[in-house]
Amino acid sequence: MKYLLFILSVFSINALAGVTVSPDAKIIAMETYTEYGNGDVIFSISPSEATCSDGYYLRKVDPGYDANLSMLMAAYHADTMVVVRGRNTDRWDGAPDKDFCKVYSIRYVTE
């Protein structure tokens, strides 16, 4: 049993390696691309997280693209606070000189 718990904890740590968590923030900019990446979306938040200082990106081919894009648009229009977790080891190749991290998850923050 101890061996099983150890193995599970190692896999859990590795699954979240390179994942950063933003502070409670507002979406301040969104940009969509018609051709690059077949519809990539980038967005910025304020305040930003240091290692993802330019923002985050979604790829159209990602399984959670539609759900995450819907959440982003709703949060942007409603001025809702979000927390974004991003993979800082997976930078957007559309702007290699910028710090856009791949979205891992988006959460609405309510008071």
C-alpha positions in Angstrom: 0.0 0.0 0.0 2.8 2.4 0.9 4.4 1.6 -2.5 1.2 2.4 -4.3 0.8 5.7 -2.6 4.4 6.6 -3.4 3.9 5.8 -7.1 0.7 7.8 -7.2 2.3 10.8 -5.6 5.2 10.7 -8.1 2.8 10.7 -11.0 0.8 13.5 -9.5 3.8 15.7 -9.0 5.0 15.0 -12.6 1.6 15.8 -14.0 1.7 19.3 -12.6 5.4 20.0 -13.3 5.7 23.3 -15.0 2.2 24.4 -14.2 2.0 27.9 -12.8 -1.0 29.6 -11.1 -2.0 33.2 -11.8 -3.3 35.5 -9.2 -7.0 36.4 -9.3 -7.1 38.5 -12.5 -9.2 40.1 -15.2 -8.9 39.3 -18.9 -7.6 42.5 -20.4 -7.0 41.5 -24.1 -7.9 38.6 -26.4 -6.7 38.0 -29.9 -7.8 35.2 -32.4 -6.0 34.0 -35.4 -7.8 32.7 -38.5 -5.0 30.8 -40.0 -2.1 30.5 -37.5 -2.6 27.2 -35.8 -6.0 26.9 -37.5 -7.5 29.3 -35.0 -5.2 29.9 -32.0 -6.4 32.3 -29.3 -4.1 34.3 -27.1 -5.1 36.4 -24.1 -3.6 38.5 -21.4 -4.6 39.0 -17.8 -4.0 41.7 -15.2 -2.2 41.2 -12.9 -0.1 38.6 -14.7 1.9 35.7 -13.4 5.6 36.3 -13.7 6.6 33.3 -15.9 3.6 33.8 -18.2 3.9 37.6 -18.3 2.5 38.1 -21.8 -0.5 35.8 -21.3 -1.8 32.4 -22.3 -2.8 30.6 -25.5 -5.3 28.0 -26.6 -4.9 25.8 -29.7 -7.9 25.0 -31.8 -6.8 21.3 -31.8 -6.9 21.0 -28.0 -9.8 18.9 -26.6 -10.9 21.6 -24.2 -10.7 24.5 -26.7 -14.4 25.2 -27.1 -15.2 25.1 -23.3 -12.2 27.2 -22.5 -12.9 29.8 -25.2 -16.5 30.0 -24.0 -15.3 30.6 -20.4 -12.8 33.3 -21.6 -15.4 35.2 -23.6 -18.0 35.1 -20.8 -15.4 36.2 -18.2 -14.2 39.0 -20.5 -17.7 40.4 -21.2 -18.9 40.0 -17.6 -15.7 41.5 -16.2 -15.3 38.3 -14.1 -12.2 37.5 -12.2 -10.3 34.3 -13.2 -7.4 32.1 -12.1 -5.5 30.6 -15.0 -3.1 27.7 -14.6 -0.7 27.5 -17.5 2.2 25.3 -18.6 5.2 27.5 -18.6 7.2 24.7 -20.3 5.0 24.9 -23.4 5.4 28.3 -25.0 3.3 29.6 -27.9 5.4 29.3 -31.1 3.4 32.1 -32.7 5.5 34.6 -30.7 8.7 32.8 -29.5 10.1 36.0 -28.0 7.1 36.4 -25.8 6.0 34.6 -22.6 2.6 33.0 -23.6 2.0 29.8 -21.7 -0.4 27.0 -22.8 -3.6 27.0 -20.8 -3.9 24.1 -18.4 -7.2 25.3 -16.7 -9.3 28.3 -16.2 -11.4 28.9 -13.1 -13.9 31.7 -12.3 -13.3 33.5 -9.0 -16.2 34.7 -7.0 -16.3 36.5 -3.8 
